[in-house]
Amino acid sequence: MHVRTATEADVPLLLEMIEDLYKIDHIAFDPTGLTPALGTLLRDPSLGNVWMFEQDETVVGYAIVTYGFDIEFNGRDAFLTDLYLLPAWRGREIGKIALSLVEREARQRGVHALHLFVDPANERAVRLYRSARFEASHRTAMTRRLDGS
């Protein structure tokens, strides 16, 4: 399996996969807001990256990583906002490979810490992240939307 940077041509497939991931994670899917945000991310790699996972030239999933900066982590940190594999590719150790590729790409871009949110009910995802040495924070994540939604 290999990873490549997504392009605007990938948007229709990405939207299909994002919609499926959002169903799994019980997140409201709004393509009218999501599509422009995805386009912005694809056009500006300083914000983050969208990577497509391919096996034998077939897309099998994607990951989205967005960048931040935090002195606690000595500089650039990032959020793995999405990690998704098509259903046929789950449960075959591909998730570990995909996560390893994401970590490699993040390190190459100077990321010191990689964060993520995971639904604790998604036991397969929790196991994957724990096996990759992600740890639950002693802090509670809190969010306040500033865009009026």
SVG drawing of the C-alpha trace seen along z (x, -y; Angstrom):
<svg xmlns="http://www.w3.org/2000/svg" viewBox="-26 -32 37 41">
<polyline fill="none" stroke="black" stroke-width="0.4" points="0.0,0.0 1.2,-3.5 0.0,-7.0 -0.4,-10.0 -1.7,-13.5 -5.3,-14.0 -6.3,-16.3 -9.5,-18.2 -10.3,-15.2 -10.6,-13.0 -13.3,-15.2 -16.3,-13.2 -14.9,-9.9 -13.7,-11.7 -17.2,-13.0 -18.6,-9.5 -16.1,-8.1 -16.4,-11.1 -20.2,-10.6 -19.7,-7.0 -17.2,-7.8 -19.6,-10.5 -22.4,-7.9 -20.1,-5.5 -19.1,-8.3 -22.6,-9.9 -21.4,-13.2 -23.8,-15.3 -22.8,-15.3 -23.3,-18.7 -21.7,-18.7 -22.6,-22.4 -20.2,-23.4 -17.8,-20.5 -17.0,-20.7 -15.6,-24.3 -13.6,-23.5 -12.2,-20.4 -11.2,-22.5 -9.4,-25.0 -7.5,-22.2 -6.5,-20.6 -5.3,-24.0 -3.3,-25.1 -0.9,-22.4 0.1,-24.8 -3.2,-24.0 -2.8,-20.2 -3.0,-17.3 -5.5,-14.9 -3.8,-11.6 -5.3,-8.8 -4.3,-5.2 -3.9,-3.0 -3.4,0.7 -2.6,1.7 -3.8,-1.7 -7.1,-1.3 -8.1,-3.8 -8.8,-1.9 -9.2,-4.9 -8.0,-8.3 -6.7,-10.4 -7.0,-14.0 -4.4,-15.7 -4.7,-19.4 -1.9,-21.4 -1.6,-23.5 1.2,-24.8 1.5,-24.2 4.4,-25.0 3.5,-22.0 4.6,-19.8 7.6,-21.9 6.0,-23.4 3.9,-22.0 1.3,-19.5 -1.5,-18.0 -4.9,-16.4 -5.7,-13.2 -9.3,-14.4 -10.2,-11.4 -8.8,-8.0 -11.0,-5.8 -10.8,-2.5 -13.4,-1.2 -15.3,1.7 -13.7,4.4 -10.3,3.3 -11.0,3.3 -9.9,6.0 -6.9,7.0 -4.1,5.0 -4.4,2.3 -5.4,-0.2 -2.0,0.3 -0.2,-0.3 -2.3,-3.4 -1.6,-4.8 2.1,-4.2 2.0,-6.0 0.2,-9.0 2.8,-9.1 5.7,-9.0 4.1,-11.9 3.5,-13.9 7.0,-13.5 8.4,-14.6 6.3,-17.8 7.8,-18.6 4.9,-17.4 5.9,-16.7 2.6,-15.4 -0.4,-13.8 -3.8,-14.1 -7.1,-12.5 -10.7,-12.0 -12.2,-8.6 -15.7,-7.4 -15.1,-5.0 -17.9,-2.9 -15.8,-2.2 -13.8,0.6 -11.9,1.5 -10.6,-2.1 -9.8,-2.3 -7.7,0.9 -5.9,-0.4 -4.9,-3.6 -3.9,-2.0 -1.7,0.5 0.0,-2.5 0.8,-4.0 -1.9,-6.7 -2.9,-7.4 -6.1,-9.0 -5.4,-12.4 -6.0,-13.3 -7.9,-16.3 -11.4,-16.6 -11.7,-17.8 -14.2,-20.7 -15.3,-22.5 -17.1,-25.8 -18.2,-26.4 -17.5,-29.9 -19.1,-29.7 -22.7,-30.0 -23.6,-26.3"/>
</svg>
